[in-house]
Amino acid sequence: DGGITQSPKYLFRKEGQNVTLSCEQNLNHDAMYWYRQDPGQGLRLIYYSQIVNDFQKGDIAEGYSVSREKKESFPLTVTSAQKNPTAFYLCASGPRRVNEKLFFGSGTQLSVL
Amino acid sequence: GQQVMQIPQYQHVQEGEDFTTYCNSSTTLSNIQWYKQRPGGHPVFLIQLVKSGEVKKQKRLTFQFGEAKKNSSLHITATQTTDVGTYFCARATDSWGKLQFGAGTQVVVTP
């Protein structure tokens, strides 16, 4: 089945630790996105990539880093510089065209120990 | 920056009742998309509106795009418990499909 796979489903971070969230898609989409969801605040864009080996900061990129070495993969690292990392993280992908819908992964809940 | 504002933020509905949620922008929108996120789940695409005054229906859901393309609404008739979730509107912010989401309307249905 085609889709987007995020792992792990739950992740715990210790103080000062970097953690990496995985996102893999087999939909052959050029564009991939990372959103952060806090209760009552909707989805905020962290980083996005519209083509392999290129990515751009979104609205809340501070404390996060990404890479896009393969079309299928767009991992997100939450660094120790992100002081409030507890949130639900959603990865999405879509064709690199306007008026196309996004497909979302099932999300990763990150909590701080 | 330019945003889409959704109202209400929270909607408590009795089963069988109708309700409407709104998405408003201060600038003209090229399109508007609606997504639904069930509790504990991820957003799933519902529909896209592109034309001024466009109305689309999906069973009990009616989506409308304003004549000035600055607002959109989602109307649900005869609400069912399966309608529980958060409904987001989203606008395109570039020509490559990047979306900006509203804060969502969380819908709770009482049997």
Chai-1 contact restraints between the chains, C-beta under 6 A:
chainA,res_idxA,chainB,res_idxB,connection_type,confidence,min_distance_angstrom,max_distance_angstrom,comment,restraint_id
A,A31,B,G97,contact,1.0,0.0,6.0,A-B,restraint_1
A,G42,B,F101,contact,1.0,0.0,6.0,A-B,restraint_2
A,G42,B,G102,contact,1.0,0.0,6.0,A-B,restraint_3
A,G42,B,A103,contact,1.0,0.0,6.0,A-B,restraint_4
A,G42,B,G104,contact,1.0,0.0,6.0,A-B,restraint_5
A,L43,B,F101,contact,1.0,0.0,6.0,A-B,restraint_6
A,Q50,B,W96,contact,1.0,0.0,6.0,A-B,restraint_7
A,L90,B,H42,contact,1.0,0.0,6.0,A-B,restraint_8
A,G94,B,G97,contact,1.0,0.0,6.0,A-B,restraint_9
A,R96,B,W96,contact,1.0,0.0,6.0,A-B,restraint_10
A,R97,B,G97,contact,1.0,0.0,6.0,A-B,restraint_11
A,V98,B,A92,contact,1.0,0.0,6.0,A-B,restraint_12
A,V98,B,S95,contact,1.0,0.0,6.0,A-B,restraint_13
A,V98,B,G97,contact,1.0,0.0,6.0,A-B,restraint_14
A,N99,B,N31,contact,1.0,0.0,6.0,A-B,restraint_15
A,E100,B,G97,contact,1.0,0.0,6.0,A-B,restraint_16
A,K101,B,F45,contact,1.0,0.0,6.0,A-B,restraint_17
A,F104,B,H42,contact,1.0,0.0,6.0,A-B,restraint_18
A,F104,B,P43,contact,1.0,0.0,6.0,A-B,restraint_19
A,S106,B,H42,contact,1.0,0.0,6.0,A-B,restraint_20
A,G107,B,H42,contact,1.0,0.0,6.0,A-B,restraint_21
